[in-house]
């Protein structure tokens, strides 16, 4: 997926292109996150299921524990994988936009972006579309 910023003339066109780009990445991330979540969920589920099953007893405990643990582990793993994937892609997307707009970034800017939470990344991303400088992107204005 690529955005050709040279063909976009208005802030609206840039915003629409970036919004579409984010939608497409979120769809990709959802698929990747689900795959990662499934793998992690199976691992966590089996681990949790075995622990619970041994405590509850041979036949019934093992079967019920595996089932419940697998279900919970799958859900947790899927959610964790999805959130991590979305966060990593948001970081990459913001860094790409900042590099396109302002050239090579100082290491401290890249580090600051990587350390930011999802809400902060969203604020910075929206500012990056219209900001005239890196300082403006990271300012504390609302």
C-alpha atoms as a printed R data frame, in Angstrom:
    type eleno elety resid chain resno       x       y      z
1   ATOM     1    CA   UNK     A     1   0.000   0.000  0.000
2   ATOM     2    CA   UNK     A     2   1.348   3.390 -0.939
3   ATOM     3    CA   UNK     A     3   0.170   6.982 -0.960
4   ATOM     4    CA   UNK     A     4   1.437   9.242 -3.721
5   ATOM     5    CA   UNK     A     5   1.467  12.572 -1.872
6   ATOM     6    CA   UNK     A     6   2.504  14.420 -5.029
7   ATOM     7    CA   UNK     A     7  -0.888  13.699 -6.632
8   ATOM     8    CA   UNK     A     8  -2.822  15.010 -3.646
9   ATOM     9    CA   UNK     A     9  -3.524  18.727 -3.735
10  ATOM    10    CA   UNK     A    10  -5.710  19.499 -0.749
11  ATOM    11    CA   UNK     A    11  -5.724  18.664  2.938
12  ATOM    12    CA   UNK     A    12  -9.049  16.903  2.309
13  ATOM    13    CA   UNK     A    13  -7.526  14.658 -0.357
14  ATOM    14    CA   UNK     A    14  -4.562  13.881  1.900
15  ATOM    15    CA   UNK     A    15  -6.860  13.174  4.848
16  ATOM    16    CA   UNK     A    16  -9.106  10.909  2.742
17  ATOM    17    CA   UNK     A    17  -6.104   9.052  1.323
18  ATOM    18    CA   UNK     A    18  -4.605   8.604  4.782
19  ATOM    19    CA   UNK     A    19  -7.932   7.462  6.218
20  ATOM    20    CA   UNK     A    20  -8.265   4.872  3.422
21  ATOM    21    CA   UNK     A    21  -4.664   3.815  3.976
22  ATOM    22    CA   UNK     A    22  -5.359   3.293  7.691
23  ATOM    23    CA   UNK     A    23  -8.515   1.278  6.951
24  ATOM    24    CA   UNK     A    24  -6.594  -1.012  4.604
25  ATOM    25    CA   UNK     A    25  -3.764  -1.427  7.116
26  ATOM    26    CA   UNK     A    26  -6.203  -2.157  9.914
27  ATOM    27    CA   UNK     A    27  -7.756  -4.887  7.755
28  ATOM    28    CA   UNK     A    28  -4.313  -6.367  7.124
29  ATOM    29    CA   UNK     A    29  -3.443  -6.054 10.796
30  ATOM    30    CA   UNK     A    30  -6.669  -7.698 11.821
31  ATOM    31    CA   UNK     A    31  -5.791 -10.730  9.690
32  ATOM    32    CA   UNK     A    32  -2.215 -10.763 10.982
33  ATOM    33    CA   UNK     A    33  -3.350 -10.129 14.544
34  ATOM    34    CA   UNK     A    34  -5.881 -12.936 14.375
35  ATOM    35    CA   UNK     A    35  -3.217 -15.348 13.110
36  ATOM    36    CA   UNK     A    36  -0.764 -14.253 15.784
37  ATOM    37    CA   UNK     A    37  -3.547 -14.269 18.357
38  ATOM    38    CA   UNK     A    38  -4.574 -17.767 17.378
39  ATOM    39    CA   UNK     A    39  -1.028 -19.056 17.769
40  ATOM    40    CA   UNK     A    40  -0.576 -17.274 21.063
41  ATOM    41    CA   UNK     A    41  -4.040 -18.297 22.170
42  ATOM    42    CA   UNK     A    42  -3.415 -21.951 21.449
43  ATOM    43    CA   UNK     A    43  -0.178 -21.800 23.400
44  ATOM    44    CA   UNK     A    44  -1.737 -19.968 26.347
45  ATOM    45    CA   UNK     A    45  -4.885 -22.046 26.162
46  ATOM    46    CA   UNK     A    46  -3.054 -25.340 26.227
47  ATOM    47    CA   UNK     A    47  -0.852 -24.154 29.048
48  ATOM    48    CA   UNK     A    48  -3.754 -22.863 31.118
49  ATOM    49    CA   UNK     A    49  -5.954 -25.803 30.232
50  ATOM    50    CA   UNK     A    50  -3.342 -28.315 31.336
51  ATOM    51    CA   UNK     A    51  -2.852 -26.541 34.653
52  ATOM    52    CA   UNK     A    52  -6.583 -26.369 35.377
53  ATOM    53    CA   UNK     A    53  -7.187 -29.908 34.123
54  ATOM    54    CA   UNK     A    54  -4.607 -31.445 36.410
55  ATOM    55    CA   UNK     A    55  -6.113 -29.675 39.412
56  ATOM    56    CA   UNK     A    56  -9.707 -30.748 38.663
57  ATOM    57    CA   UNK     A    57  -8.961 -34.422 38.127
58  ATOM    58    CA   UNK     A    58  -8.249 -36.848 35.373
59  ATOM    59    CA   UNK     A    59 -10.977 -37.164 32.769
60  ATOM    60    CA   UNK     A    60 -13.533 -34.409 33.471
61  ATOM    61    CA   UNK     A    61 -11.080 -31.864 34.843
62  ATOM    62    CA   UNK     A    62  -8.630 -32.188 32.011
63  ATOM    63    CA   UNK     A    63 -11.306 -31.953 29.336
64  ATOM    64    CA   UNK     A    64 -13.085 -28.976 30.909
65  ATOM    65    CA   UNK     A    65  -9.850 -27.152 31.764
66  ATOM    66    CA   UNK     A    66  -8.462 -27.520 28.291
67  ATOM    67    CA   UNK     A    67 -11.674 -26.270 26.763
68  ATOM    68    CA   UNK     A    68 -12.016 -23.246 29.039
69  ATOM    69    CA   UNK     A    69  -8.308 -22.433 28.964
70  ATOM    70    CA   UNK     A    70  -8.095 -22.742 25.220
71  ATOM    71    CA   UNK     A    71 -11.105 -20.474 24.761
72  ATOM    72    CA   UNK     A    72  -9.820 -17.837 27.162
73  ATOM    73    CA   UNK     A    73  -6.270 -18.105 25.849
74  ATOM    74    CA   UNK     A    74  -7.432 -17.779 22.276
75  ATOM    75    CA   UNK     A    75  -9.416 -14.674 23.127
76  ATOM    76    CA   UNK     A    76  -6.594 -13.087 25.125
77  ATOM    77    CA   UNK     A    77  -3.960 -13.966 22.541
78  ATOM    78    CA   UNK     A    78  -6.053 -12.715 19.660
79  ATOM    79    CA   UNK     A    79  -6.755  -9.424 21.432
80  ATOM    80    CA   UNK     A    80  -3.130  -8.919 22.499
81  ATOM    81    CA   UNK     A    81  -1.834  -9.763 19.030
82  ATOM    82    CA   UNK     A    82  -4.293  -7.428 17.358
83  ATOM    83    CA   UNK     A    83  -3.536  -4.527 19.703
84  ATOM    84    CA   UNK     A    84   0.207  -4.968 19.325
85  ATOM    85    CA   UNK     A    85  -0.086  -5.203 15.537
86  ATOM    86    CA   UNK     A    86  -2.223  -2.073 15.338
87  ATOM    87    CA   UNK     A    87   0.174  -0.156 17.597
88  ATOM    88    CA   UNK     A    88   3.230  -1.193 15.567
89  ATOM    89    CA   UNK     A    89   1.539  -0.225 12.309
90  ATOM    90    CA   UNK     A    90   0.402   3.126 13.734
91  ATOM    91    CA   UNK     A    91   4.018   3.849 14.714
92  ATOM    92    CA   UNK     A    92   5.266   2.893 11.221
93  ATOM    93    CA   UNK     A    93   2.555   4.946  9.545
94  ATOM    94    CA   UNK     A    94   3.268   8.085 11.599
95  ATOM    95    CA   UNK     A    95   7.031   7.761 11.063
96  ATOM    96    CA   UNK     A    96   6.441   7.377  7.310
97  ATOM    97    CA   UNK     A    97   4.261  10.493  7.144
98  ATOM    98    CA   UNK     A    98   6.740  12.497  9.235
99  ATOM    99    CA   UNK     A    99   9.662  11.427  7.010
100 ATOM   100    CA   UNK     A   100   7.691  12.280  3.860
101 ATOM   101    CA   UNK     A   101   6.748  15.694  5.215
102 ATOM   102    CA   UNK     A   102   9.913  16.736  7.081
103 ATOM   103    CA   UNK     A   103  12.780  14.539  5.820
104 ATOM   104    CA   UNK     A   104  15.044  12.394  7.959
105 ATOM   105    CA   UNK     A   105  13.970  12.337 11.588
106 ATOM   106    CA   UNK     A   106  16.233  12.803 14.603
107 ATOM   107    CA   UNK     A   107  16.560   9.577 16.641
108 ATOM   108    CA   UNK     A   108  14.808  11.171 19.624
109 ATOM   109    CA   UNK     A   109  11.706  11.805 17.477
110 ATOM   110    CA   UNK     A   110  11.611   8.173 16.339
111 ATOM   111    CA   UNK     A   111  12.091   7.013 19.937
112 ATOM   112    CA   UNK     A   112   9.334   9.315 21.159
113 ATOM   113    CA   UNK     A   113   6.904   8.008 18.515
114 ATOM   114    CA   UNK     A   114   7.737   4.372 19.331
115 ATOM   115    CA   UNK     A   115   7.123   4.998 23.044
116 ATOM   116    CA   UNK     A   116   3.753   6.762 22.565
117 ATOM   117    CA   UNK     A   117   0.376   5.221 23.367
118 ATOM   118    CA   UNK     A   118  -2.376   4.784 20.774
119 ATOM   119    CA   UNK     A   119  -4.268   7.987 21.650
120 ATOM   120    CA   UNK     A   120  -1.117  10.102 21.430
121 ATOM   121    CA   UNK     A   121  -0.166   8.523 18.096
122 ATOM   122    CA   UNK     A   122  -3.611   9.389 16.742
123 ATOM   123    CA   UNK     A   123  -3.279  13.034 17.833
124 ATOM   124    CA   UNK     A   124   0.210  13.334 16.324
125 ATOM   125    CA   UNK     A   125  -0.878  11.639 13.101
126 ATOM   126    CA   UNK     A   126  -3.696  14.131 12.574
127 ATOM   127    CA   UNK     A   127  -1.378  17.057 13.339
128 ATOM   128    CA   UNK     A   128   1.267  15.682 10.952
129 ATOM   129    CA   UNK     A   129  -1.123  16.151  8.042
130 ATOM   130    CA   UNK     A   130  -1.202  19.939  8.317
131 ATOM   131    CA   UNK     A   131   1.756  20.874 10.565
132 ATOM   132    CA   UNK     A   132   4.424  23.139  9.145
133 ATOM   133    CA   UNK     A   133   7.181  21.683 11.365
134 ATOM   134    CA   UNK     A   134   7.997  18.710 13.581
135 ATOM   135    CA   UNK     A   135   7.685  20.990 16.603
136 ATOM   136    CA   UNK     A   136   4.093  21.741 15.627
137 ATOM   137    CA   UNK     A   137   3.275  18.023 15.449
138 ATOM   138    CA   UNK     A   138   4.515  17.419 18.986
139 ATOM   139    CA   UNK     A   139   3.295  20.653 20.587
140 ATOM   140    CA   UNK     A   140   0.822  20.516 23.466
141 ATOM   141    CA   UNK     A   141  -1.898  22.527 21.729
142 ATOM   142    CA   UNK     A   142  -5.372  21.038 21.372
